[in-house]
Amino acid sequence: MSLLKDFKAFAMKGNVMDLAIAVILGAAFGAIVSSFVDDILTPLLLAPALSAVGVDEIAELHWGTVKYGNFLAAVIKFLVYAFVIFMLIRTMQKFEKKKEDAPAEPSSTDKLLTEIRDELKRR
């Protein structure tokens, strides 16, 4: 059971959580950049070069077709990931705050001193 507690303490440290968040959001942002290049920038750059080709042939090749929907989907996914992570962090902070607000149980030394004090009062 100690191993599980140690792992939980390790996973909940600020540095580990920050790294996990950075990896998740970095991957999602990478998808936005890839979609922008693949679905918007590249077709716009290729469209003038293919202007000599007929419109029907471009439609068949799917070159020059700007896919705004794919890009918007990547942006929406990123926003959803960011919101879910925000909610998780916010919930974790509330639990940590409740733990901090809860009165700490007296240590064994404090308990012993309290017992001694109470015994001396009784005499």
Z-matrix of the N, CA and C atoms (Angstrom, degrees):
N
C 1 1.453
C 2 1.530 1 111.06
N 3 1.298 2 116.11 1 -30.15
C 4 1.448 3 121.09 2 178.66
C 5 1.525 4 111.56 3 -62.40
N 6 1.323 5 115.85 4 -36.83
C 7 1.462 6 120.73 5 179.32
C 8 1.527 7 110.45 6 -62.43
N 9 1.321 8 116.72 7 -41.09
C 10 1.461 9 121.26 8 179.29
C 11 1.530 10 111.02 9 -65.40
N 12 1.322 11 116.78 10 -41.99
C 13 1.467 12 120.65 11 178.36
C 14 1.521 13 110.79 12 -64.78
N 15 1.338 14 115.72 13 -41.46
C 16 1.465 15 119.54 14 178.65
C 17 1.524 16 111.36 15 -63.12
N 18 1.335 17 116.21 16 -42.29
C 19 1.464 18 119.58 17 178.58
C 20 1.519 19 111.05 18 -64.15
N 21 1.331 20 117.43 19 -41.86
C 22 1.472 21 121.35 20 179.20
C 23 1.533 22 109.93 21 -61.79
N 24 1.326 23 116.75 22 -43.92
C 25 1.467 24 120.31 23 178.60
C 26 1.526 25 110.99 24 -62.60
N 27 1.336 26 116.76 25 -40.56
C 28 1.459 27 121.17 26 178.14
C 29 1.521 28 111.19 27 -64.84
N 30 1.339 29 116.82 28 -46.05
C 31 1.464 30 120.95 29 -176.43
C 32 1.520 31 112.20 30 -68.10
N 33 1.310 32 118.08 31 -27.52
C 34 1.454 33 121.05 32 -177.17
C 35 1.526 34 113.21 33 -90.55
N 36 1.321 35 117.11 34 -1.12
C 37 1.461 36 119.12 35 176.38
C 38 1.519 37 109.77 36 -64.03
N 39 1.299 38 116.35 37 149.86
C 40 1.452 39 121.28 38 -177.85
C 41 1.508 40 114.17 39 -57.79
N 42 1.319 41 117.94 40 -42.50
C 43 1.461 42 120.89 41 -176.60
C 44 1.521 43 111.93 42 -64.66
N 45 1.322 44 117.21 43 -41.33
C 46 1.464 45 120.85 44 -179.51
C 47 1.526 46 109.99 45 -66.97
N 48 1.321 47 116.75 46 -43.70
C 49 1.465 48 120.36 47 179.46
C 50 1.526 49 110.39 48 -64.67
N 51 1.316 50 117.21 49 -41.29
C 52 1.467 51 120.53 50 178.47
C 53 1.525 52 111.24 51 -61.52
N 54 1.321 53 116.15 52 -41.67
C 55 1.464 54 120.37 53 179.49
C 56 1.527 55 110.82 54 -65.36
N 57 1.329 56 117.02 55 -42.94
C 58 1.468 57 120.56 56 179.23
C 59 1.524 58 110.80 57 -61.98
N 60 1.307 59 116.81 58 -43.39
C 61 1.469 60 121.36 59 178.86
C 62 1.521 61 110.17 60 -63.53
N 63 1.325 62 116.50 61 -43.15
C 64 1.464 63 119.97 62 -179.83
C 65 1.525 64 111.39 63 -62.78
N 66 1.326 65 117.23 64 -40.16
C 67 1.466 66 119.98 65 179.79
C 68 1.528 67 110.60 66 -65.76
N 69 1.325 68 117.06 67 -45.92
C 70 1.471 69 120.73 68 -178.57
C 71 1.530 70 110.85 69 -63.21
N 72 1.323 71 116.58 70 -50.39
C 73 1.470 72 119.57 71 -178.67
C 74 1.523 73 111.50 72 -69.29
N 75 1.325 74 117.23 73 -32.16
C 76 1.466 75 120.14 74 176.89
C 77 1.517 76 111.44 75 -64.75
N 78 1.322 77 116.26 76 -41.92
C 79 1.473 78 119.74 77 177.83
C 80 1.522 79 110.61 78 -64.74
N 81 1.331 80 116.51 79 -42.16
C 82 1.464 81 119.93 80 179.64
C 83 1.530 82 110.83 81 -65.57
N 84 1.330 83 117.06 82 -40.60
C 85 1.458 84 119.67 83 178.59
C 86 1.523 85 110.86 84 -68.66
N 87 1.336 86 116.37 85 -34.95
C 88 1.461 87 120.25 86 175.10
C 89 1.519 88 111.42 87 -60.08
N 90 1.331 89 116.74 88 -36.69
C 91 1.460 90 120.85 89 177.38
C 92 1.533 91 110.63 90 -65.73
N 93 1.325 92 116.79 91 -35.65
C 94 1.471 93 120.28 92 177.46
C 95 1.528 94 109.75 93 -64.76
N 96 1.329 95 116.17 94 -46.61
C 97 1.468 96 119.86 95 -179.36
C 98 1.525 97 110.32 96 -63.31
N 99 1.335 98 117.28 97 -43.84
C 100 1.469 99 120.45 98 179.01
C 101 1.514 100 111.39 99 -61.76
N 102 1.323 101 116.49 100 -42.96
C 103 1.457 102 120.12 101 179.34
C 104 1.521 103 111.07 102 -65.15
N 105 1.331 104 116.66 103 -39.76
C 106 1.462 105 119.38 104 178.99
C 107 1.526 106 110.65 105 -61.34
N 108 1.332 107 115.85 106 -45.14
C 109 1.468 108 119.64 107 -178.72
C 110 1.533 109 110.53 108 -69.45
N 111 1.338 110 117.07 109 -48.59
C 112 1.469 111 120.99 110 -174.92
C 113 1.531 112 113.43 111 -72.39
N 114 1.326 113 116.28 112 -40.50
C 115 1.462 114 119.95 113 -170.88
C 116 1.527 115 114.84 114 -98.81
N 117 1.332 116 118.14 115 -19.71
C 118 1.468 117 119.55 116 -177.45
C 119 1.527 118 111.44 117 -120.10
N 120 1.313 119 117.20 118 -57.01
C 121 1.461 120 120.43 119 -173.06
C 122 1.529 121 112.70 120 -67.26
N 123 1.318 122 117.01 121 -50.65
C 124 1.465 123 120.19 122 -177.80
C 125 1.534 124 111.95 123 -61.41
N 126 1.331 125 119.87 124 -46.89
C 127 1.470 126 118.39 125 177.89
C 128 1.532 127 113.20 126 -61.20
N 129 1.339 128 116.33 127 -35.99
C 130 1.460 129 118.53 128 178.49
C 131 1.521 130 111.51 129 -68.44
N 132 1.316 131 116.63 130 -34.98
C 133 1.464 132 119.82 131 178.36
C 134 1.524 133 111.49 132 -73.48
N 135 1.338 134 116.98 133 -33.49
C 136 1.459 135 120.51 134 -179.04
C 137 1.527 136 112.79 135 -81.23
N 138 1.303 137 117.99 136 -24.67
C 139 1.464 138 121.25 137 -175.98
C 140 1.526 139 112.50 138 -59.34
N 141 1.331 140 120.65 139 -45.62
C 142 1.470 141 118.48 140 178.54
C 143 1.527 142 112.74 141 -63.88
N 144 1.320 143 116.94 142 -34.55
C 145 1.455 144 120.11 143 -179.85
C 146 1.527 145 110.80 144 -69.15
N 147 1.287 146 116.71 145 -25.58
C 148 1.465 147 121.18 146 -178.90
C 149 1.524 148 112.67 147 -98.78
N 150 1.329 149 116.57 148 7.20
C 151 1.463 150 118.83 149 -176.35
C 152 1.529 151 111.99 150 -64.11
N 153 1.325 152 117.07 151 -24.57
C 154 1.461 153 119.86 152 178.55
C 155 1.524 154 111.22 153 -73.27
N 156 1.327 155 116.44 154 -21.11
C 157 1.463 156 121.15 155 178.76
C 158 1.525 157 107.69 156 -81.50
N 159 1.292 158 117.28 157 148.76
C 160 1.459 159 120.78 158 -179.34
C 161 1.519 160 112.58 159 -66.58
N 162 1.311 161 115.52 160 155.63
C 163 1.463 162 122.17 161 -178.63
C 164 1.524 163 110.64 162 -60.18
N 165 1.330 164 117.42 163 -38.90
C 166 1.458 165 120.86 164 -179.98
C 167 1.524 166 111.33 165 -63.31
N 168 1.323 167 116.26 166 -39.35
C 169 1.456 168 119.73 167 -179.91
C 170 1.529 169 111.61 168 -68.97
N 171 1.335 170 117.64 169 -36.06
C 172 1.469 171 121.16 170 176.93
C 173 1.523 172 109.56 171 -64.33
N 174 1.328 173 116.59 172 -41.86
C 175 1.458 174 120.15 173 179.43
C 176 1.519 175 111.13 174 -63.31
N 177 1.325 176 116.71 175 -37.62
C 178 1.464 177 119.77 176 178.68
C 179 1.525 178 111.33 177 -68.19
N 180 1.322 179 117.41 178 -37.99
C 181 1.456 180 121.16 179 -177.89
C 182 1.529 181 112.37 180 -82.37
N 183 1.303 182 117.00 181 -18.51
C 184 1.464 183 124.03 182 -176.09
C 185 1.518 184 111.79 183 61.83
N 186 1.314 185 116.62 184 23.93
C 187 1.448 186 120.14 185 173.46
C 188 1.512 187 106.93 186 -91.11
N 189 1.273 188 116.33 187 146.23
C 190 1.450 189 119.76 188 178.92
C 191 1.515 190 112.66 189 80.94
N 192 1.310 191 117.15 190 2.92
C 193 1.462 192 120.28 191 178.35
C 194 1.519 193 108.23 192 -91.41
N 195 1.307 194 114.97 193 113.89
C 196 1.463 195 119.96 194 178.38
C 197 1.518 196 107.34 195 -81.06
N 198 1.326 197 115.81 196 126.28
C 199 1.468 198 121.86 197 -176.13
C 200 1.522 199 109.05 198 -106.47
N 201 1.331 200 115.51 199 79.63
C 202 1.456 201 120.46 200 -179.56
C 203 1.524 202 111.26 201 -63.51
N 204 1.325 203 116.40 202 -33.27
C 205 1.459 204 120.90 203 -178.35
C 206 1.521 205 112.62 204 -61.58
N 207 1.319 206 116.84 205 -41.38
C 208 1.465 207 119.85 206 177.95
C 209 1.530 208 110.90 207 -63.98
N 210 1.330 209 115.65 208 -41.84
C 211 1.460 210 119.87 209 179.05
C 212 1.522 211 110.88 210 -64.79
N 213 1.315 212 117.10 211 -45.53
C 214 1.471 213 120.23 212 178.99
C 215 1.522 214 111.05 213 -63.61
N 216 1.323 215 117.92 214 -36.54
C 217 1.467 216 121.05 215 177.29
C 218 1.526 217 110.38 216 -62.59
N 219 1.320 218 117.59 217 -40.52
C 220 1.467 219 120.99 218 178.59
C 221 1.524 220 110.58 219 -65.58
N 222 1.320 221 117.04 220 -40.01
C 223 1.472 222 120.58 221 178.26
C 224 1.525 223 110.28 222 -65.73
N 225 1.317 224 117.20 223 -43.07
C 226 1.468 225 120.47 224 -179.97
C 227 1.528 226 110.60 225 -64.86
N 228 1.329 227 117.02 226 -41.18
C 229 1.470 228 119.78 227 176.65
C 230 1.519 229 110.64 228 -59.48
N 231 1.327 230 116.21 229 -43.58
C 232 1.464 231 119.66 230 178.93
C 233 1.522 232 110.81 231 -59.94
N 234 1.326 233 116.82 232 -45.10
C 235 1.459 234 120.43 233 -179.54
C 236 1.529 235 111.49 234 -64.18
N 237 1.322 236 117.11 235 -38.26
C 238 1.469 237 120.58 236 177.60
C 239 1.530 238 109.89 237 -65.20
N 240 1.346 239 117.51 238 -46.63
C 241 1.461 240 120.50 239 177.46
C 242 1.525 241 110.67 240 -57.45
N 243 1.320 242 116.38 241 -46.71
C 244 1.462 243 120.39 242 -178.51
C 245 1.519 244 110.97 243 -62.36
N 246 1.336 245 117.72 244 -40.91
C 247 1.467 246 120.65 245 -179.60
C 248 1.524 247 111.06 246 -67.22
N 249 1.325 248 117.39 247 -43.14
C 250 1.471 249 120.54 248 179.88
C 251 1.523 250 110.20 249 -63.24
N 252 1.325 251 117.24 250 -43.28
C 253 1.463 252 120.17 251 178.13
C 254 1.524 253 110.45 252 -63.64
N 255 1.332 254 116.97 253 -40.37
C 256 1.463 255 121.12 254 177.28
C 257 1.522 256 110.55 255 -58.88
N 258 1.335 257 116.78 256 -44.77
C 259 1.464 258 120.34 257 -179.45
C 260 1.534 259 111.21 258 -66.06
N 261 1.330 260 117.33 259 -39.04
C 262 1.465 261 120.14 260 177.82
C 263 1.527 262 111.21 261 -63.68
N 264 1.320 263 116.73 262 -45.05
C 265 1.469 264 120.95 263 179.57
C 266 1.526 265 110.05 264 -63.26
N 267 1.316 266 115.81 265 -42.83
C 268 1.469 267 120.34 266 179.91
C 269 1.530 268 110.75 267 -61.90
N 270 1.338 269 117.17 268 -42.31
C 271 1.457 270 121.11 269 178.60
C 272 1.526 271 110.88 270 -65.50
N 273 1.331 272 116.57 271 -42.82
C 274 1.467 273 119.90 272 177.92
C 275 1.524 274 110.90 273 -61.09
N 276 1.324 275 117.00 274 -40.32
C 277 1.463 276 120.18 275 179.83
C 278 1.522 277 111.39 276 -65.43
N 279 1.331 278 117.27 277 -36.45
C 280 1.465 279 120.10 278 177.89
C 281 1.523 280 110.88 279 -65.03
N 282 1.345 281 116.73 280 -41.80
C 283 1.457 282 119.76 281 178.07
C 284 1.520 283 111.14 282 -64.60
N 285 1.321 284 116.73 283 -41.27
C 286 1.462 285 120.34 284 178.37
C 287 1.523 286 110.70 285 -64.05
N 288 1.317 287 116.95 286 -38.70
C 289 1.463 288 120.69 287 179.39
C 290 1.521 289 110.35 288 -65.92
N 291 1.343 290 117.05 289 -40.49
C 292 1.464 291 119.91 290 178.29
C 293 1.523 292 110.83 291 -63.58
N 294 1.337 293 116.84 292 -38.17
C 295 1.462 294 119.92 293 177.62
C 296 1.524 295 110.76 294 -64.66
N 297 1.327 296 116.19 295 -38.94
C 298 1.456 297 120.08 296 179.64
C 299 1.520 298 111.05 297 -69.81
N 300 1.334 299 117.39 298 -36.15
C 301 1.450 300 121.58 299 -178.76
C 302 1.527 301 112.27 300 -73.33
N 303 1.320 302 117.19 301 -27.20
C 304 1.457 303 121.01 302 -179.52
C 305 1.525 304 108.79 303 -66.53
N 306 1.353 305 115.83 304 136.56
C 307 1.469 306 117.24 305 180.00
C 308 1.528 307 110.38 306 -65.91
N 309 1.295 308 114.35 307 137.04
C 310 1.459 309 119.76 308 -179.24
C 311 1.519 310 109.09 309 -74.39
N 312 1.315 311 115.84 310 141.27
C 313 1.460 312 120.18 311 177.90
C 314 1.525 313 108.34 312 -71.93
N 315 1.345 314 116.11 313 139.09
C 316 1.466 315 118.01 314 -178.97
C 317 1.524 316 111.37 315 -61.86
N 318 1.312 317 114.75 316 147.52
C 319 1.458 318 119.93 317 179.14
C 320 1.531 319 109.73 318 -71.01
N 321 1.319 320 116.25 319 170.02
C 322 1.474 321 120.08 320 179.96
C 323 1.519 322 110.65 321 -63.59
N 324 1.321 323 116.97 322 -33.87
C 325 1.466 324 120.70 323 178.07
C 326 1.523 325 110.30 324 -66.04
N 327 1.345 326 115.70 325 -43.65
C 328 1.465 327 119.44 326 178.54
C 329 1.526 328 111.15 327 -63.29
N 330 1.317 329 117.07 328 -39.67
C 331 1.468 330 120.66 329 178.20
C 332 1.526 331 110.58 330 -62.98
N 333 1.325 332 115.89 331 -44.20
C 334 1.457 333 120.52 332 -179.95
C 335 1.520 334 110.86 333 -63.67
N 336 1.327 335 116.95 334 -43.79
C 337 1.469 336 120.20 335 178.38
C 338 1.520 337 111.22 336 -63.75
N 339 1.335 338 116.61 337 -37.75
C 340 1.466 339 120.24 338 177.86
C 341 1.527 340 110.34 339 -64.17
N 342 1.326 341 116.86 340 -42.77
C 343 1.472 342 120.21 341 177.92
C 344 1.524 343 111.08 342 -62.36
N 345 1.331 344 116.78 343 -41.52
C 346 1.467 345 120.43 344 178.83
C 347 1.520 346 110.02 345 -64.00
N 348 1.327 347 116.23 346 -43.61
C 349 1.464 348 120.10 347 179.15
C 350 1.524 349 110.83 348 -61.28
N 351 1.329 350 115.88 349 -45.49
C 352 1.475 351 119.16 350 -179.52
C 353 1.512 352 111.36 351 -64.83
N 354 1.330 353 117.55 352 -36.96
C 355 1.481 354 121.05 353 178.34
C 356 1.527 355 110.28 354 -66.50
N 357 1.334 356 116.14 355 -40.66
C 358 1.471 357 118.90 356 178.72
C 359 1.522 358 111.53 357 -66.82
N 360 1.319 359 118.06 358 -33.68
C 361 1.471 360 120.75 359 178.31
C 362 1.528 361 110.01 360 -67.62
N 363 1.313 362 116.86 361 -36.25
C 364 1.466 363 120.58 362 -178.81
C 365 1.541 364 110.98 363 -68.25
N 366 1.301 365 119.70 364 -27.47
C 367 1.473 366 122.53 365 -177.51
C 368 1.449 367 110.47 366 -84.04
